[in-house]
Amino acid sequence: MLGEILMKILKVLKDVELILVDLEVNLGNETRSANTLCVRYEGKVIPLNTAHDGRPILMKEENAIPENN
């Protein structure tokens, strides 16, 4: 098939917790908050979608948010 996307699971991560948080985002002159799907992994909370418009984002450690900030 033309344009077919093939995906492959490389590994299943262990000790990952799926959580829903009320995340606050500062957008310059405006502050918004929204329920945001996140994972808790290796002591970090990593959002899986943006709080300001709900778009999905990749689970990357550089997107991690300190849990007690």
Secondary structure by P-SEA (a helix, b strand, c coil): ccbbbbbbbccccccccccccccccccccbbbbcbbbbbbcccbbbbcccccccccccccccccccccc
